[in-house]
Amino acid sequence: MDHLPFQQLLEHNDTAKIENPLRRIPEDQLAAYIKTFWEENDLEKVVDLTTLPRGARLARDEEAFKAEGSLTPVEKAALQKEKHATIWTETREIKIILLTCCVGSVLHGWTQGAIVGPNQKWPEAVHINSTLFSGHNVRPDNSYRASPDLWQFAGTNAIVYFAASTVGAFLCDPLTHVLVGRRGAIFVAALFTFTASIGEAFVHTWQALFACRFLLGIGMGAKSSVIPVYESEVSPARLRGRILTSWQTGTALGIAISGAIPLIVPHSWRFQISSSFIPAFALLLLVFVGSESPRWLIKKERYDKAFIVLSRLRGNPLLAARDLVFIWAQFQVETTLFRRTNEDVIDLENRIPYLDPQVYKREIGLVGYARRITQLFTIPRVRRATLASFVVMTAQQLTGINVFAFLASSLFASGPGIPDTKSLRLFFGFGIVNFCSSAVAYFYIDSKGRRWLLILSLAAMFPFLLGTAFSFNLPNKSLVAVFLVFYTIAYSPGAGVVPFLYSSEIFPQMLREVGMAWASSVCWMGAGILDLCVPALIHRLGQRGLLGLFAALDLVALCLVWLFVPGTGRQIATMEEMNYVFGVATRQHVRYQVKVVTPWCIDHYVLRQEGFVPPLYRWQEDVEDTNENGDTHETAEKNNATSTEDVVYTNGAAKEDRKDE
């Protein structure tokens, strides 16, 4: 069959086709390609010339390779185990890396929540008037004027997020290059956190605490940009979503532990605020125990080390060879994104999917840090991922969750009839519920998809957020806790888990570090703005007005996700296949959501009418099978129909939709 140029598939994928580049190589020529790859990269030391071509044929067409009957019993068992694996049956190497990343995520949450309890005591210790933001019986007051004390308090809380957004997040890319990979970047981030946490215990002025929290923010931003990417790159495709739920689940556990510290050690705010040094020290010890990311090693053309790591991760040399060849081939395809002239594109197109090593080095080497940042907004495929990550990260902040997470003692303590100690217990309860609810995503993140969970979460949060707002003015204050529990349960599996997970997997390998840095920066900038403004907004609007505002913003977030966030779950298996998903034009996706999916949802869920939604993304092998069997377009759509996560716009407007890109 005729193939579209890769440049078109990556930038204007009007057919919404997901392609395996190895299928473009005739089977009788594949062995020669792999032999050249094997010889030029000195792979004879780690893998023989029999295993690598067999892995390539497995990567090219698994069903055809299995039909040959050349699989050994051990290889058959490994493939079967892979299809039915759980986290608990995965290899030791994956478990070690997962443990390391879990400690990092616990540190992440602990760092954020460690200031909540001390917020009731540290202002007085550094001579700031705390009655403005921790006193009781606060009411909306139009005559209120912001005082320097209030902004010093708010700024000290918020600086950690502004530092994470503007400095820490964007250290991810240079750290992974200068300090040899993901592990080195995580080590530096943990070192920043450890040092700043110890420093917080010895401050005597708000300026000193401000400086320590600035350093804390650098570590937090770098850590949040690296760990989700590291997890996503080592995870097998089938379990990637479930493994990455550990980031939010661990963060929620860290927040819960930080909420318990003020209840266990109530009289030492200095220990409370600096207690995050404990998980930081553990992360420093663990980070180099596990292996480096194989995708990062392949990006650096360290193919021998990448094969060794993949063998540890997959537990079988044939599966390691399959993944090595497939990732390498997709990297060659990605190189077409980094073109400068039409002549370069034509030259690259003729060489794909085997690119001369010197050409590859030239193309990748010319993409410096500043250029990588620019390419987030100039390359259509990457720009769509940049927009989607912006929407999911902004949506998390628009839900108002961080008002409860990081300013809980101020918000609840300023509520009428809620004492300081009860506000800390409410925060601890919030952390526990957040942790338990986040784990729910494990069961649905890969089967239902990221987008499905996020939309359901945002829709469910709205009524509970309104209930929390109105319960502040009711005589029975226990209703505040009741609505907050249900609100947190609605938030955690979707709006809590999805944003970082989603952002870590949608950018191409060449821009994954800087893409995740962008996403983290958006998240922490939003959190910083909230931390800076909420103390003043509590005075301006009161608790009910503030939470009512966030209820409205939650609906805005729901609409943005519905329109601008493509689904990446269900059949979308590998991170490399995201290139084709985000090759589909934004306008095409938006128009389909409005004209096809929304009416279908009304018919199906409200009017209870039967119908189907055709899948958005069509795999190359499915298209080939359809053509061979002579199925009609409508029949093929019905056979592939899945859910609103995977739908395609098929009314012939594809060419028009390219104009927006």
N, C-alpha and C positions, 0 to 999 in steps of 0.2 A: 504494500500500500504506500501511497505518497505521504511524505513526512513534511510537516511545517518546519520552517527554520526555528532553531532553538531561541533565537532572539525574539521571534514573535510569540513563542510559547511563554517566555519569561516576562514579556512586557505587554503584549496584547493578546492574551489567551482567549480569543473570542469563542473557541469551541469548548472551553472549560475542560481540557483534556489533560490527564495526568499521565506522563510518559516515563518509561524506563529507557534511558539513553543506550543501554547495552543492547536493546532489541533492534537498534539501528545497524548494528554490526552483523553482517551475515555470519551464521553459525560456523561455517567453514573457515572464516577469517578470524574468529574470536581468539583462538589459541595463539595465533601469531601476534595479535595485539598484546595479549597477556605475557607472552614470552619476552617481548620488547620491554614491557613495563618491569618484569622480573629482573632482566639483565641490567637495565639502566639504573636500578635502585638498589643493587646488591642484596637482593632478598634471599639469595641462596643460603645465607647463614641461618635463616629463621623458618623458611618454608620451601618445600621442594617444588619442582616444576610440574609435578603431577597434581598436587593439592590445589595450587592457585588456579589453574585453568578449570578444574572441577568446581571450585567455588564460584568462578565467573559464570559458568553455565548454570549453576544453581541460582545466582543472582539474576541472570538474564531471563530464565523461565523455569520456575521451581517445578511446576507440574510436569513439563516435558522432561526435565532432568530426572525426576523420580520415576517416570515411565521407562527410562532406559534400563532400570534395574541394576545400576552400578553402585548403589548405596550399600555400605556395610551395615551390619546389625547395629553397631555402635552409632553410626551416623543417623540411621533411621530413628533410633531411640532419642538422639539429641534433638532432631527436628520435631518429633512428637512431643517431647518434654517442653520445647520452646512454645508450642502452640497452646499448651495447657498449664504453663508455669504461673506460679504466684510469687510474691516477694519472698516468701519463706522458703521456696524451693530453688531460688536463684543461687548463683555461684557465690562463693565466699568473698570474692573481690567486690561484687556489687554490694554485698551486705556491709563490708568495711567502709566503702565510699558513702553508702546511705547513712551509716552511723555518724560519720564525720559531718555530713551535710545536716543531719538532724541536730547535732550539737551546735552547728553554726546557726541554724534557724531558731533554736532555743535561745541562744545568745542574742539574736536579732530582736526577739520579742522581749526578753529580759531587759535589754538596753532601753527599749522604748518605754516600758512600764515602770522602770526603777524610779522615775521622778514623781510618780503619782502620789505615793504616800508622803514623801518629803515635801511636797508642795504645801502641806499644811504647817510646816515648821521652818524650812530653810529661809523663807523671806525674813522672818523675825531675827534669825541668827546673823543675817548679813545686813540688818538694819533697813529693811524695806517694809513699808506699811502694808500689812497683809489683810487688813479689814476690808479693803476695797474688793477683794476677789475671793475671800473665804468666809465672809460674814454671812449671817442668816437674814432671812426676810428681804432678800433682794427683789425689787420690783422694777418693771420698765420705768425709766425716768428720763424724760426729754431734756431735763436740765443737767443731766450728767455730763461731766467733762473729764476726758481721759487725763489721768495724772501721770507724772514720770514714774511713780512707783508701780502703777499698773503695767505700763509698757516695759519696764525693766523685768517684771515678773514674766510677762508674756514673751518678751524677747529671749529670755534665758530658756524658757521652755521650747520656743520655736527654733532657736538657732541650730539645734541638732539636725533638724529637717532641711533647713536652708543649706547647711554645710554638706549634707548628704546629697542634695539636689545639684548644687553648683560645683562642688569639688569632688566629693567621694565617688559619686556614680560614674563620673567621667575618668576616674583613675583606673577603671576596670580595663580599658583597652591598652594603655601604655604599660600597666602592671603585668599583664599577661605576656607582653612582648619582651619587656626588660627582665622580668624575674622568672622566665621560663615556665609559662603555663598558668593554668587555673589554680593549682595548689599554691604557687608562690604568691599570687594575688590574694588568696584567702588568708595566707599567713600574715601578710602585711596588714590586711584589714583587721585581723584578730589582734595584732600587736598594737595598732592604734586604739582599739577598744580597751584592751587591757591597761595600757598606760593612762588613758583618759579616765577610766573608772577608778583607778587608784588615786589619781590626782583629785577627783571630786571629794574624796574623804577629808582632804586637808585644806579646803578653801575657807577664806574668812571674809571675802567680799563677793558681791554679785558679779563683778567683772572677772574674777578668777574662775568662778563657776561657769560663766559665759564662755571663757576660753577653753575650759576642759570639755564642755559640751560641744564646742565647735570641732575639737579633735575627735570626740566621740562620733559626731556626725560623719566625718570623713571615713572612719572605719565602717560605719553602718551603711553608707552609700556604696562603698566599694564591695562590701560583703553581699549586699542585696543584688548587685549587678553580676556577681561571679557565681555564687552558689547555685541559683536556679539553672544557669547555663551549664555548669559542670554536671549537675544531676541529669539534665536532659540529654547531654551528649554521651553519657555512659549507659543510659537506660536502653533496654531492648524496646523496640517500637510498640509491642503489644502492651507493655506495662508502664510506658513512659508517664502517662497521666497519673496512674496510681502512685508511682514513686515520687512524682513531683508534688503530690498532695502533702508530702512530709514537710515541705517548706512552710505552708500556712499552718499545718497542725503543730509543728514545732514552734513556730512563732507564737501561736495561741497558748501553748504550754508555757513558754517563757514569760508571756504576759501574766498568766495565772500565778506562776511562781513569784514573779516580782510583786504581785498583789498580796501574796501570803507573807512576804518578808516584814512589812509594817505591822502585821498582826502578831508575828512571832517575836520580833524585836521592836516593840513600839516606841522605845525611848531613845533610839539612836538613829536619827535621820541620816547621819553621815554613813553608817553602815548600809542603810537602806539604799541610798543613792549610788553607792560604789559597789554593791553586791554583784554586779554583772562581771566583775573580774573573775569570778569562779568559772562560768562557762567559757570565758575568753581564754583562760589558762588551759582548760581542757582541749579547746580547739587548737591551740598552738602545739600541743603534744600529739594530736591525732592527724593533723592535716597531711603530713608526708607519709603516713602509713599506707594509704591507698595509692592506686596508680593515677597517672596523668590522663587527661581526656584523650581518647584515640583520635577524635576529629581534629583536635588542636594539633596533635602530632602529624596527622596527614596534611593539614594546612601548611605545616612547616616542612613537609616532604621528608619526615622521619618515618618512612614506611615500615622499616624493620621493627622499630619500637612500637609503632601502632599495631602491627600484627601480634606482637607479644602481649600487649595490653588487651586486645580483642580476644585473644585466646583465653586469657584469664577471665574476662567478662562473660564470654559465651560458653566456655567450658569444652569447646571442640574445635580442632583446627579447620575443619571444613566450613563451619559457620563463621569462624574468624576470617577465612579467606573470602567468603561471600560478602561479608560486610566491608572488608578492606577494598575490594574491587568496586563494589557499588558506590561507596562514599567517594572513592577516587574518581570514578566516572562522572558523578554528579558535580564534583569540584571543577572538572573540565568544562562542564556546561555552565556553571556559575561564572566562569571567567568571561563569558560573553557580556555580562553585566558591566564589566569594567572597561568598556571600550571608549575611545576618544574620537575616532573618525570612522566613516563608513568603510574605508579600506581595511581598517583593523577588524571590523565586524565580519566582513567577507572572508578575510584571511582566517579568522578564528572559526567561522562556520565550516570552512572546508576541512578543518583539522579535528573537529569534535566528532566523537567523544574521546579520541586520543590526541592530546595536545603535546607538542614537542616541549620537553622540560625547559628549554631556554626561553621559549615563547611564554610559557606559564610563569616562569620567574620574572620575566620582563613585565608582564601584565600586572601581576600581584605586587611586585616590588615598587611599581610606580604609584601605588595607591597608598599615600601617606595618611597620617592621622587626621589632618585637617580635611583632606579630600574624602576620607571615609565619612566624616560627619556631614559634609556637603551632600554626599551621595544618598543619605537618608531621605533627602527631599528632591533630588534631581532624577533618580532612576525610578521609573514608574512602578516596577514590581516592589521595590523597597519602600517607595513612598506610601503605597497602600498598607504595607505592614506598619510603617511609622504612624499612619493615621489610626489603624486598628489598635495599636498599643496605647496611643494617646487616649482613645475612647475608653478602653477597659480600665486604665489606671485612673483616669478622671472620674469614671463611674464609681470606683471604690470610694473616692473622697466625697463625692456628691451624696452618698448614702448617709453621711454624718457619723459613720462608725468610729472615727478617730476622736470625735468629741467625747464619746464614752470611754474609749480606750486610754487616752492620754491626758484628759482633763477631768477625769471622773470625780476626783475629790473636790475640785472647784465647782463643777456643775451640780453635784448632789448636795454638797455642803451648803451651797447657796440656796438650796430648795427649802421652803418653809417646813419645819417639823422634822428635818432629817439631820441628826447629829453627825459629828465628824467621824466617830468610830463606825457608825452604820454606813456612811458613804464608802469607807474603805472595805467593809464587808461586801457591799454591793459591787465594788470594782473586782474584788476577788471572785465573787460569784459570776460576774461577767466573763472573767478569764476562763473559769472552769467550763462554763456553758459553751464558750467560743471554741475551746479545745475539743470538747466532746462532739460538737456539731460539725467541726471541720472534718472529722474522721468519716462522716457520712459520704463525703465526696469520693472516697476510695471505691465505693461500690458502683458509682455512676459515671465517673469522669471519663472513662474509656468507652463504656457501652452507650451512654446517652450523648456524650460530647461536651466540650467546654462551653460552647455558645448556649446550648440548651440549659445547662445548670445556671449560667449567669443570668439569663433572661428570667427563669423561674424564680431565682433568688431576689432579683430587683422587684419583680411584681409582688412577691409575698411580703417584702419588707414594708411596703407603703402603709397598709392598715395598722401594722404594729407600731410603726414610728408615730403615726397620728395618735394611737392609743397611749403611748408613752408621754407624748406632749400634753394631752388633756388630763392625764392622771396626776400631774403635778399639782393641780388645783383642787383635787378631790380630798375629802376628809380622810379616806382610807389610803395611807401612803404605801401600803403593801402592793397596790395595783401598779405602782411604778416598776417594782421588781418583776411583777408578772409579765407586763408588756415588754420590758427589757429582755427577759428571757426568750420570749417568742421572737422578738426582733432579732436577737443574736442567732437563734436557731435558723432563721430565714437567711441571715447574712452569711454565715460561716461556710457552708458547702459550695456556694456559688460566688458571690461578690468577694468573699474572703480568699478562696482558693484559686480562682481562675485567673485574675489579672497577671500575677507574676508567672504562673505556669504558662499561660498563653503567650506572653511576651518573650519568654525564653526560647520558644520553639519556632517562631514565625519568621525570623530574619535569616538571610543566607549566611552560610558559614563565614564568608569573608567580612561580613559586617555584623556578626552576632554580638561581639563585645560592645561595639559602639551603639548598636540597636538596643541592647538591653540597658546600656547606660542611659540612653534617651528615655526609655520607659520608666526606669527607676527615678530619674530626675523629675519626670512629670509627677510621679506618685508623691515624692518627698516634698516637692514644691507645694503641692496641694495640702499636704499635712502641715507644712510650715505655716502656710497662710491661715489654716484653721487654728493652729495653736496660737498664732499671733492675734487673731481677731476675735476668737470666741469669748475670752474674758470680757472684752468690751461689749460684745453682742449680748451676753447674758444680762448686762445692765441695761442695754438699750431695749431689748425685746422680751426679756424674761425667758424662763425655761420653755414655756408653751410656744411662744412666738419663734424661738430659735429652732426647736424641733419641728414645728410646722413648716418653717422655711426649708429644712432638709427633706421633709416629706415631699414637697413640691420638686426639689432638685432630684430626688430619687426617680420621679417620673420622667424628668428630662433625661437622666442617665439611661433609663429603660429604652426610650425612643432612639437615643444615639447608638446603643448597642444593637438594636433591631435593624438599623439601617446600615451601619458602617463596619460591623464586625463579622467577617466571614467565619463559617464553621471550620474547625480543623480536626474534628473528632470522627467517630465512626470508621469509615474506610481509610481515611487519611493516615497512613501508617508511619512513614519515615519523615524525619526532619527535612531531608532533601526534597521530598515531594511538595513541600510548602511553596517551593519556587513556582510551581505551576498553579497552585491555588491562588496565589496573589498575583498571578499574571492576568486574572480576570479583572476587567475594568470596574472601578468603583461605581460608576453610574449604572452599569449593567446590574450589579448586585442590588443597588438601591431601588432601581425601577422594578426589579423582580420582587423584592420584598413588599413593595407597595401594591403592585398590580396583580401579583399572583399569590404570594404566600399569605398576605393579610386577608384577602377574600376567602382563601381556602380555610384559614383558621376559623373565620366566622362561620362558614358553612359547616365545618367539621365539628367544632366544639360548641357552638351556640345553636345552630339549626339542626345539628345531628344528621347531616347529609353525607352520603358516601362519596368518596373521591380519592385521588392519589396525587402526590406531588413528585414530579420527576427529579432525579438526583442532579445536583449541580455539577459534580465532578465525575467525568467518565474516564475510566482507566483504559489504557491503550489496548490491553488484551481483551477487554470487554467489547471495545469498538471493533476490533478485528474479528472476534467471534460472531458479533452481530452481522458484520458484512458477509462472513462466510456462510452463515445460516440463512441469510436473506430476510431477516426480521425487519419489519417496518420500524420507523422511528418511534411511533407511538407504542408499539409492543415492547421495544427495548426500554423505553422510559418506564413502563409499568413494571417490567421485570426488575429494574434497578431501583425503583422508588423506595425510599427509606423514611426520612423524616424531614422536618423543616430545617434541620441542620444542613442537609445536602440537597440543594435545589438549584435548578438552572433556568435561566431566561431563554426561551426558545422561540420567540416570535419574530426573529429576523432583524432585531435592532442592534445586532452586535457591532456592525460597522459604524453606526451612528454613535454608539457608546464609546468608541475609541477616541472621540474628539475631546473628552474630558481629560485624557492623559497626554 
